[in-house]
Amino acid sequence: MTPNESPSMPQGLDRGMTSYGDLGFSRFLRRAFLAAAGFDGEDLNRPVIGIANLTSDYNPCHRDMPALIDAVRRGVLEAGGLPFVFPTISLGESFLTPTSMLYRNLLALETEELITAQPMDAAVLLGGCDKTVPAQLMAAASVDVPVILEVTGSMITSAWRGEQLGACTDCRRFWARYRAGDLNQAEIEEVGVNLATTAGTCMVMGTASTMASVTEVLGMMLPGGASPPAPSGDRLRHGVATGRRAVELARSPILAKQVLTRGAFENALRVLAALGGSTNAVVHLLAVARRAGVDIVLDDFDRLAREIPLLVDLKPSGQGYMEDFHQAGGVPKLLKALSTELDTTQIGLSGVSLADQLANTAGPHPTQKTIRVLTDPVGPPGALAVLRGSLAPDGAVIKVSAATSSLLTHVGPALVFESPEDAARRLDDPELDVTADHVLVLRNAGPIASGMPEAGSLPIPKRLAATGITDMVRVSDARMSGTSYGTVVLHCCPESAAGGPLAFVKDGDLISLDVPNRKIDLLVNDDELAKRRLEFQPPKVAARGWRRLHETTVLQANEGADLNFL
């Protein structure tokens, strides 16, 4: 190759040369610095596999990620590739203010840019904690480099006084008991050190487990990857297999946009219903579909959920934990149980059609009860429902499988909280004028207002909790953790900060919830609402930085809450 000659299809470390105005010099300089790092000519002629590293002391869920990176690296080397580990921001769920969701789009943008800017023939994206996997899927759908995902896996359960515990459904359950006075300070502290005792993500069917599962269904992860616990050899072996497959993808590329078809998304939505999965998956999958150019809309979630019963017995919709799901066979067994309802022509990054995969998969073993079959479900169809009405004209969602059945049809007076901070300040007030019939309304918690925190599952007011009340109807433009439970209406669109009807609710207004008919209505006449609209003042935009960019460009939840220019 002459000094200024450029290969027609550069590969490996000859991809994406730094611009010095002299391609030959760019190549020479890159290799000179790599020689200083100990690489020789044989190394540099291999396919380059980028491996995203989201290790962070601020993300304890990713504590074992270094071992998983080593496993992926081993697989890459075994297959003849050259692994290059690179960092991206790590979104630790309970360590970011006001919410990790505010930074999902930032991670997606950073990951997309680094895959594009750095030389790699394929990429392995290692995530786990709630917003990392959605962000990585969004990035994967946006680049022209083969990308395969791998997750850290879930924690292993522990116990307290003989009762099996797992984060974070049990976190919320025991905290509610503490607020109600059933547990003292010493007891809640004992519980606290037994809820999350290993590395890994929450071991219930929360957002992390849900997104891992739907990523496998979408075909963006090798089969069997969603359920192995973080501390297990199964997890490391899957990481090795992922590294090997990444090298194969570098040599025979399959792009995410080829895998993320409408059929793949519809399969994922059916599995979401069968899992009783997190409501957060609705926002994330809408964002990924939008990036992939697939026309999935909010009503598709409701339509497909009506057809699929709840088949997986995991908290918060059931009783088990992710280790039970893994021992029962994980996503492959669930797909087998659902096979008559799926589009089996889909081909994921494994290169094998779902039909061929299922042909070699036995159904759920009858001795286990974690993964059920269609003729013996855990619960009826409709684990997730999409609501519309005068309070949410563009839609809202509710996790029916985790709600109280007697509250699914309810009319009650509103008690309004202006923000998550207002709710935190007032809900423990013993003088709060509230009854069990009230509908707790939280506003200014949507994508524009505060990044859409997991504040929608408001705690039961302390004075009611002390009397044994464990659930109330709650309505907001916020999200809730996938580990949460209760009769909670979320993602009301448009949000209050955008001038949605939630902004106009006043204390005492009657709100009607009718889940069977998919309705959520504010029972206030049009003339009164028109007067209230005239008084609306949108919130001030942040002065600078990421928050300003986010607030001025973020879409509503029913469109995935991505940035409008992406």
C-alpha positions as CSV (number, residue, x, y, z in Angstrom):
1,M,0.0,0.0,0.0
2,T,1.4,3.4,-1.0
3,P,1.7,6.1,1.7
4,N,-1.6,7.8,0.8
5,E,-3.5,4.7,-0.5
6,S,-6.7,3.8,1.4
7,P,-8.0,0.3,1.3
8,S,-11.4,0.0,-0.3
9,M,-13.0,-1.7,2.7
10,P,-10.8,-1.0,5.7
11,Q,-11.1,-3.5,8.5
12,G,-9.9,-3.8,12.1
13,L,-7.6,-1.1,13.2
14,D,-7.5,0.4,9.8
15,R,-11.2,1.5,10.2
16,G,-12.1,5.1,10.8
17,M,-8.7,6.7,10.6
18,T,-8.0,9.9,12.6
19,S,-7.9,12.8,10.2
20,Y,-4.4,14.3,9.8
21,G,-4.8,15.0,6.1
22,D,-2.5,12.0,5.3
23,L,-4.1,8.5,5.5
24,G,-0.7,6.8,5.3
25,F,0.6,8.8,8.3
26,S,-2.6,8.2,10.2
27,R,-2.2,4.4,9.8
28,F,1.5,4.6,10.7
29,L,0.9,6.7,13.8
30,R,-1.9,4.5,15.1
31,R,0.3,1.4,14.8
32,A,3.3,3.1,16.3
33,F,1.3,3.9,19.5
34,L,-0.2,0.4,19.5
35,A,3.3,-1.0,19.4
36,A,4.0,0.9,22.6
37,A,1.0,-0.9,24.1
38,G,2.6,-4.3,23.2
39,F,0.7,-5.2,20.0
40,D,2.5,-6.8,17.1
41,G,1.6,-7.3,13.4
42,E,-0.2,-10.5,14.0
43,D,-2.4,-8.9,16.6
44,L,-3.2,-5.9,14.4
45,N,-4.4,-8.0,11.5
46,R,-7.2,-9.6,13.5
47,P,-10.8,-8.5,13.5
48,V,-11.2,-5.9,16.3
49,I,-14.0,-6.4,18.8
50,G,-14.9,-3.5,21.0
51,I,-16.2,-4.5,24.5
52,A,-18.1,-1.8,26.4
53,N,-17.1,-1.7,30.1
54,L,-19.7,-0.2,32.4
55,T,-17.9,-1.1,35.7
56,S,-18.3,1.6,38.3
57,D,-18.1,1.9,42.1
58,Y,-21.4,3.8,41.8
59,N,-23.0,0.7,40.2
60,P,-22.8,-2.2,42.6
61,C,-25.0,-4.3,40.3
62,H,-22.0,-4.4,38.0
63,R,-19.5,-5.5,40.6
64,D,-18.6,-8.7,38.8
65,M,-18.4,-7.1,35.4
66,P,-14.6,-7.4,35.2
67,A,-14.9,-11.1,35.4
68,L,-17.5,-11.1,32.7
69,I,-15.3,-8.9,30.5
70,D,-12.5,-11.4,30.9
71,A,-14.8,-14.2,29.8
72,V,-15.9,-12.2,26.7
73,R,-12.3,-11.3,26.0
74,R,-11.4,-15.0,26.2
75,G,-14.1,-15.9,23.7
76,V,-12.9,-13.2,21.3
77,L,-9.3,-14.4,21.5
78,E,-10.3,-18.1,21.0
79,A,-12.1,-17.1,17.8
80,G,-9.2,-15.2,16.4
81,G,-10.3,-11.7,17.2
82,L,-8.6,-8.8,19.0
83,P,-10.6,-7.5,22.0
84,F,-10.5,-3.8,22.8
85,V,-12.2,-2.8,26.0
86,F,-13.6,0.7,26.2
87,P,-15.5,2.6,28.9
88,T,-18.9,4.2,28.8
89,I,-20.8,5.9,31.6
90,S,-22.5,3.5,34.0
91,L,-26.0,4.2,35.2
92,G,-26.3,2.9,38.8
93,E,-30.0,2.9,39.5
94,S,-30.0,4.2,43.1
95,F,-27.0,6.5,42.8
96,L,-28.2,9.1,40.2
97,T,-30.2,12.2,40.9
98,P,-33.0,12.8,40.1
99,T,-33.2,9.5,38.2
100,S,-31.1,7.2,36.0
101,M,-33.7,7.6,33.3
102,L,-32.6,11.2,32.7
103,Y,-29.3,9.7,31.5
104,R,-30.5,6.8,29.4
105,N,-30.4,8.9,26.3
106,L,-27.0,10.2,27.1
107,L,-25.6,6.7,27.4
108,A,-27.3,5.7,24.2
109,L,-25.7,8.7,22.4
110,E,-22.3,8.1,23.9
111,T,-22.3,4.4,23.0
112,E,-23.4,5.1,19.5
113,E,-20.7,7.8,19.0
114,L,-17.9,5.6,20.5
115,I,-18.8,2.6,18.3
116,T,-18.8,4.9,15.3
117,A,-15.7,6.9,16.2
118,Q,-13.4,4.0,17.3
119,P,-12.1,1.2,15.0
120,M,-14.0,-2.0,15.6
121,D,-15.5,-4.6,13.4
122,A,-18.1,-5.6,15.9
123,A,-19.0,-4.7,19.5
124,V,-20.1,-6.5,22.6
125,L,-22.1,-4.3,24.9
126,L,-22.1,-5.4,28.5
127,G,-24.9,-4.0,30.6
128,G,-27.3,-5.0,33.3
129,C,-28.6,-2.3,35.6
130,D,-32.0,-1.0,34.4
131,K,-31.2,1.8,31.9
132,T,-28.0,0.4,30.5
133,V,-29.5,-2.3,28.4
134,P,-32.2,-0.1,26.8
135,A,-29.5,2.6,26.1
136,Q,-27.3,-0.1,24.5
137,L,-30.1,-1.4,22.4
138,M,-30.9,2.1,21.2
139,A,-27.3,2.6,20.2
140,A,-27.1,-0.8,18.5
141,A,-30.1,0.1,16.3
142,S,-28.4,3.3,15.3
143,V,-25.0,2.1,14.0
144,D,-23.7,0.2,11.0
145,V,-21.5,-2.1,13.0
146,P,-22.6,-5.5,14.3
147,V,-23.5,-5.3,17.9
148,I,-24.3,-8.1,20.4
149,L,-25.5,-7.6,24.0
150,E,-24.5,-9.5,27.1
151,V,-25.8,-8.8,30.7
152,T,-24.2,-9.1,34.1
153,G,-27.1,-11.3,35.4
154,S,-29.1,-11.2,38.5
155,M,-28.3,-11.5,42.2
156,I,-28.8,-14.7,44.2
157,T,-31.5,-14.5,46.9
158,S,-30.7,-14.4,50.6
159,A,-33.0,-14.8,53.7
160,W,-34.1,-13.1,56.9
161,R,-35.6,-15.1,59.8
162,G,-36.2,-18.0,57.5
163,E,-37.9,-16.0,54.7
164,Q,-36.4,-15.8,51.3
165,L,-35.5,-12.3,50.3
166,G,-34.7,-10.6,47.0
167,A,-34.2,-7.0,45.8
168,C,-36.2,-5.1,45.2
169,T,-39.8,-6.1,45.5
170,D,-39.0,-7.3,49.0
171,C,-37.2,-4.0,49.7
172,R,-40.5,-2.2,49.1
173,R,-42.6,-4.8,51.0
174,F,-40.4,-4.6,54.1
175,W,-40.1,-0.8,53.9
176,A,-43.9,-0.6,53.8
177,R,-44.0,-2.8,56.9
178,Y,-41.5,-0.5,58.6
179,R,-43.5,2.6,57.7
180,A,-46.6,0.9,59.1
181,G,-44.9,0.2,62.4
182,D,-44.7,-3.6,62.0
183,L,-40.9,-3.6,62.0
184,N,-38.6,-1.6,64.3
185,Q,-35.3,0.2,63.4
186,A,-33.1,-2.7,64.3
187,E,-35.2,-5.1,62.3
188,I,-35.3,-3.0,59.1
189,E,-31.5,-2.6,59.3
190,E,-31.2,-6.4,59.5
191,V,-33.4,-6.8,56.5
192,G,-31.4,-4.2,54.7
193,V,-28.2,-6.2,54.8
194,N,-29.9,-9.3,53.6
195,L,-31.8,-8.0,50.5
196,A,-28.9,-7.7,48.1
197,T,-26.0,-9.9,49.1
198,T,-24.2,-10.7,45.8
199,A,-23.3,-8.9,42.6
200,G,-25.9,-8.6,40.0
201,T,-29.2,-6.9,39.2
202,C,-32.5,-7.3,41.0
203,M,-33.5,-10.9,41.1
204,V,-37.2,-10.3,40.5
205,M,-38.9,-9.6,37.2
206,G,-38.1,-5.9,37.5
207,T,-36.8,-3.8,34.7
208,A,-33.3,-5.3,34.5
209,S,-34.6,-8.9,34.2
210,T,-37.4,-7.8,31.9
211,M,-35.0,-6.0,29.5
212,A,-32.5,-8.8,29.6
213,S,-35.4,-11.2,28.6
214,V,-36.8,-9.1,25.8
215,T,-33.3,-8.5,24.5
216,E,-32.9,-12.2,24.1
217,V,-36.3,-12.5,22.5
218,L,-35.4,-9.7,20.1
219,G,-32.4,-11.7,19.0
220,M,-29.9,-9.2,20.2
221,M,-28.4,-11.7,22.7
222,L,-27.4,-15.3,22.3
223,P,-30.1,-17.8,23.5
224,G,-30.1,-18.5,27.2
225,G,-28.4,-15.3,28.1
226,A,-31.1,-13.5,30.1
227,S,-31.3,-15.7,33.2
228,P,-27.9,-17.0,34.4
229,P,-27.2,-15.3,37.8
230,A,-24.2,-13.0,38.0
231,P,-22.1,-15.2,40.3
232,S,-22.6,-18.4,38.2
233,G,-20.4,-20.3,35.9
234,D,-23.3,-20.3,33.4
235,R,-23.0,-16.5,33.2
236,L,-19.3,-16.6,32.4
237,R,-19.7,-19.4,29.9
238,H,-22.3,-17.4,28.1
239,G,-19.9,-14.5,28.1
240,V,-17.3,-16.6,26.4
241,A,-19.8,-17.8,23.8
242,T,-20.8,-14.1,23.2
243,G,-17.2,-13.2,22.5
244,R,-16.8,-16.0,20.0
245,R,-20.0,-15.0,18.2
246,A,-18.9,-11.4,18.1
247,V,-15.8,-12.4,16.0
248,E,-18.1,-14.4,13.6
249,L,-20.3,-11.3,13.3
250,A,-17.2,-9.2,12.4
251,R,-16.4,-11.6,9.6
252,S,-20.0,-12.1,8.4
253,P,-21.9,-9.0,9.6
254,I,-25.5,-9.0,10.8
255,L,-26.6,-5.6,11.8
256,A,-29.1,-4.8,14.6
257,K,-31.4,-3.2,12.0
258,Q,-31.7,-6.5,10.2
259,V,-32.6,-8.3,13.5
260,L,-35.0,-5.7,15.0
261,T,-38.0,-6.3,12.7
262,R,-41.6,-5.8,13.5
263,G,-41.9,-9.6,14.0
264,A,-39.1,-9.5,16.5
265,F,-40.8,-6.7,18.4
266,E,-44.2,-8.4,18.4
267,N,-42.5,-11.5,19.9
268,A,-40.9,-9.3,22.5
269,L,-44.3,-7.7,23.4
270,R,-45.9,-11.2,23.8
271,V,-43.1,-12.3,26.0
272,L,-43.4,-9.1,28.1
273,A,-47.0,-10.0,28.8
274,A,-46.2,-13.6,29.6
275,L,-43.4,-12.4,32.1
276,G,-45.6,-9.9,33.8
277,G,-42.7,-7.7,33.0
278,S,-41.8,-4.1,34.0
279,T,-43.9,-1.2,32.7
280,N,-40.6,0.5,32.0
281,A,-40.1,-1.9,29.1
282,V,-42.9,-0.1,27.4
283,V,-41.0,3.2,27.2
284,H,-37.7,1.5,26.4
285,L,-39.1,-0.8,23.6
286,L,-40.9,2.2,22.0
287,A,-37.5,4.1,21.9
288,V,-35.6,1.1,20.5
289,A,-38.3,0.5,17.8
290,R,-38.2,4.2,16.9
291,R,-34.4,4.0,16.4
292,A,-34.9,0.8,14.3
293,G,-37.5,2.4,12.1
294,V,-40.2,-0.1,13.2
295,D,-43.7,1.3,13.7
296,I,-44.6,-0.1,17.2
297,V,-47.0,2.1,19.1
298,L,-48.5,2.1,22.6
299,D,-51.7,0.3,21.6
300,D,-49.7,-2.7,20.3
301,F,-48.7,-3.5,23.9
302,D,-52.3,-3.6,25.0
303,R,-53.5,-5.6,21.9
304,L,-50.9,-8.3,22.3
305,A,-51.1,-8.4,26.1
306,R,-54.9,-9.2,25.8
307,E,-53.9,-12.4,23.9
308,I,-51.2,-13.7,26.2
309,P,-51.7,-15.0,29.8
310,L,-49.2,-14.6,32.6
311,L,-46.9,-17.6,32.4
312,V,-44.0,-16.8,34.7
313,D,-44.4,-17.0,38.4
314,L,-41.9,-14.3,39.6
315,K,-42.3,-11.4,41.8
316,P,-43.8,-8.8,41.7
317,S,-46.6,-10.5,39.7
318,G,-45.9,-13.9,41.3
319,Q,-43.8,-15.5,44.0
320,G,-40.5,-16.7,42.5
321,Y,-37.1,-15.2,41.7
322,M,-34.7,-15.1,38.7
323,E,-32.7,-18.1,40.0
324,D,-36.0,-20.1,39.8
325,F,-36.6,-18.9,36.3
326,H,-33.0,-19.9,35.3
327,Q,-33.3,-23.3,36.9
328,A,-36.6,-23.8,35.0
329,G,-34.9,-23.1,31.7
330,G,-35.2,-19.4,31.3
331,V,-36.3,-17.6,28.1
332,P,-35.8,-20.6,25.7
333,K,-38.3,-22.7,27.7
334,L,-40.7,-19.8,27.9
335,L,-40.5,-19.3,24.1
336,K,-41.2,-23.0,23.7
337,A,-44.3,-22.6,25.9
338,L,-45.4,-19.7,23.7
339,S,-44.4,-21.1,20.4
340,T,-47.9,-21.2,18.9
341,E,-48.2,-17.4,19.5
342,L,-44.8,-16.4,18.1
343,D,-43.4,-15.4,14.7
344,T,-40.9,-18.2,14.4
345,T,-39.4,-17.0,11.1
346,Q,-37.3,-14.4,13.0
347,I,-33.6,-14.8,12.9
348,G,-31.4,-13.2,15.6
349,L,-27.7,-12.6,15.9
350,S,-27.2,-16.3,16.6
351,G,-27.9,-16.8,12.9
352,V,-30.5,-19.5,13.7
353,S,-34.2,-19.0,13.1
354,L,-36.5,-19.1,16.1
355,A,-38.2,-22.1,14.5
356,D,-35.0,-24.1,14.4
357,Q,-34.1,-23.0,17.9
358,L,-37.4,-24.2,19.3
359,A,-37.2,-27.5,17.4
360,N,-34.2,-28.3,19.6
361,T,-35.8,-27.1,22.8
362,A,-38.0,-29.2,25.1
363,G,-41.0,-27.6,26.8
364,P,-41.0,-26.6,30.4
365,H,-40.6,-29.6,32.7
366,P,-43.8,-30.5,34.5
367,T,-42.0,-30.9,37.9
368,Q,-41.3,-27.1,38.0
369,K,-44.0,-24.4,38.4
370,T,-42.1,-21.2,37.5
371,I,-42.7,-21.4,33.8
372,R,-46.2,-22.4,33.0
373,V,-47.8,-23.4,29.7
374,L,-50.8,-21.8,27.9
375,T,-53.2,-24.3,29.3
376,D,-52.1,-23.8,32.9
377,P,-51.2,-20.1,33.3
378,V,-50.3,-18.2,36.4
379,G,-52.8,-15.5,35.6
380,P,-55.2,-14.4,32.9
381,P,-54.3,-12.4,29.8
382,G,-53.8,-8.6,30.1
383,A,-50.9,-8.4,32.6
384,L,-50.3,-5.0,31.1
385,A,-53.0,-2.6,30.0
386,V,-52.9,0.7,28.1
387,L,-55.5,3.3,29.3
388,R,-56.9,6.4,27.6
389,G,-59.3,9.0,28.6
390,S,-59.6,12.6,29.5
391,L,-56.8,12.3,32.0
392,A,-54.4,10.6,29.5
393,P,-55.5,11.3,26.0
394,D,-52.3,10.0,24.5
395,G,-52.2,7.0,26.8
396,A,-51.1,5.6,30.2
397,V,-50.1,2.2,31.4
398,I,-50.9,0.0,34.4
399,K,-49.4,-3.4,35.4
400,V,-52.6,-5.3,36.0
401,S,-50.9,-8.4,37.2
402,A,-49.4,-6.5,40.2
403,A,-52.5,-4.5,41.1
404,T,-55.4,-5.1,43.5
405,S,-58.3,-6.5,41.5
406,S,-60.9,-4.7,43.6
407,L,-59.3,-1.3,42.7
408,L,-59.3,-1.9,38.9
409,T,-62.6,-0.2,38.8
410,H,-62.7,2.8,41.1
411,V,-63.9,6.4,41.4
412,G,-62.4,8.6,44.1
413,P,-61.4,12.2,44.9
414,A,-58.0,13.4,43.9
415,L,-55.2,14.3,46.4
416,V,-52.6,16.1,44.4
417,F,-48.9,16.3,44.9
418,E,-46.9,18.8,42.9
419,S,-43.7,16.9,42.7
420,P,-41.9,13.8,44.1
421,E,-40.4,16.1,46.7
422,D,-43.9,17.4,47.7
423,A,-45.1,13.8,48.1
424,A,-42.1,12.8,50.2
425,R,-42.7,15.8,52.5
426,R,-46.4,15.3,53.0
427,L,-47.2,11.6,52.9
428,D,-45.9,10.9,56.4
429,D,-47.8,13.8,57.9
430,P,-50.2,12.4,60.5
431,E,-52.6,15.3,59.8
432,L,-52.9,14.6,56.1
433,D,-56.5,14.6,55.1
434,V,-56.7,11.4,53.1
435,T,-58.9,8.2,53.0
436,A,-58.4,4.9,51.3
437,D,-60.8,6.0,48.6
438,H,-58.6,8.9,47.5
439,V,-56.7,8.8,44.3
440,L,-53.1,9.9,44.9
441,V,-52.1,12.2,41.9
442,L,-48.4,13.0,41.3
443,R,-47.5,15.5,38.6
444,N,-44.3,17.2,37.4
445,A,-42.6,13.8,37.2
446,G,-42.6,13.2,33.4
447,P,-39.7,13.2,30.9
448,I,-39.6,17.0,30.6
449,A,-40.1,17.9,34.2
450,S,-37.6,15.7,35.9
451,G,-36.4,13.0,33.6
452,M,-39.3,10.7,34.5
453,P,-38.2,9.2,37.9
454,E,-39.6,6.0,39.4
455,A,-41.8,8.0,41.7
456,G,-45.2,6.8,40.5
457,S,-45.6,4.1,43.1
458,L,-46.2,6.5,45.9
459,P,-46.1,5.0,49.4
460,I,-49.4,4.6,51.2
461,P,-49.9,7.6,53.5
462,K,-48.4,6.7,56.8
463,R,-51.6,7.2,58.8
464,L,-53.4,4.8,56.5
465,A,-50.6,2.3,56.4
466,A,-50.7,2.1,60.1
467,T,-54.4,1.0,59.9
468,G,-53.5,-1.9,57.5
469,I,-54.2,-0.2,54.1
470,T,-51.7,-1.7,51.6
471,D,-52.9,-0.3,48.3
472,M,-54.6,2.7,46.8
473,V,-55.1,4.0,43.2
474,R,-52.2,6.2,42.3
475,V,-51.9,8.2,39.0
476,S,-48.9,10.1,37.6
477,D,-46.8,11.0,34.6
478,A,-43.9,9.2,36.3
479,R,-42.6,5.7,36.0
480,M,-42.3,3.1,38.7
481,S,-39.7,0.5,39.4
482,G,-40.3,-2.8,37.7
483,T,-40.0,-4.3,41.1
484,S,-43.0,-2.3,42.4
485,Y,-46.6,-3.5,42.8
486,G,-50.0,-1.9,43.4
487,T,-52.8,-0.2,41.5
488,V,-50.6,2.4,39.9
489,V,-51.4,4.3,36.6
490,L,-48.2,5.5,35.0
491,H,-46.8,7.5,32.0
492,C,-49.9,9.7,31.7
493,C,-49.4,11.5,28.3
494,P,-49.1,14.3,27.7
495,E,-47.2,14.9,30.9
496,S,-48.2,17.9,33.2
497,A,-45.1,19.9,32.2
498,A,-46.2,19.7,28.6
499,G,-49.7,21.0,29.5
500,G,-51.3,17.6,29.8
501,P,-54.6,17.2,31.7
502,L,-52.7,16.1,34.8
503,A,-51.6,19.7,35.2
504,F,-55.2,20.8,35.8
505,V,-56.3,18.3,38.5
506,K,-57.3,19.9,41.8
507,D,-57.8,18.3,45.2
508,G,-61.3,16.8,45.4
509,D,-61.8,16.3,41.7
510,L,-63.2,12.9,41.0
511,I,-61.1,10.5,39.0
512,S,-62.5,7.4,37.4
513,L,-60.4,4.3,36.7
514,D,-61.9,1.6,34.6
515,V,-59.2,-0.9,33.6
516,P,-61.6,-3.5,32.1
517,N,-62.6,-0.8,29.6
518,R,-59.2,0.8,29.4
519,K,-60.3,4.2,30.7
520,I,-58.8,6.8,33.0
521,D,-60.9,10.0,33.2
522,L,-60.9,13.3,35.1
523,L,-64.6,14.0,35.9
524,V,-64.5,17.7,35.4
525,N,-66.5,19.6,32.8
526,D,-64.9,21.1,29.7
527,D,-65.7,24.7,30.7
528,E,-63.9,24.3,34.0
529,L,-60.9,22.7,32.4
530,A,-60.7,25.5,29.8
531,K,-60.5,28.0,32.7
532,R,-57.7,26.0,34.3
533,R,-55.7,25.8,31.1
534,L,-55.6,29.5,30.9
535,E,-53.7,29.5,34.3
536,F,-51.1,27.0,33.2
537,Q,-47.5,28.1,33.3
538,P,-44.9,25.7,31.8
539,P,-41.8,25.0,34.0
540,K,-38.6,26.9,33.5
541,V,-36.0,25.2,31.3
542,A,-32.7,24.3,32.9
543,A,-30.0,26.9,32.3
544,R,-27.3,24.7,30.8
545,G,-25.8,21.3,30.1
546,W,-27.4,17.9,29.5
547,R,-30.6,18.8,31.4
548,R,-31.2,21.8,29.1
549,L,-30.7,19.6,26.0
550,H,-32.9,16.9,27.4
551,E,-35.7,19.1,28.5
552,T,-35.9,20.9,25.1
553,T,-35.7,17.9,22.9
554,V,-37.2,14.9,24.8
555,L,-40.3,13.1,23.4
556,Q,-43.2,12.0,25.5
557,A,-43.4,8.5,27.1
558,N,-45.8,7.2,24.4
559,E,-43.0,7.9,21.9
560,G,-40.2,6.3,23.9
561,A,-38.9,9.5,25.7
562,D,-35.9,9.6,23.3
563,L,-34.5,12.9,22.0
564,N,-36.4,14.1,19.0
565,F,-33.3,14.5,16.8
566,L,-32.2,10.9,17.3
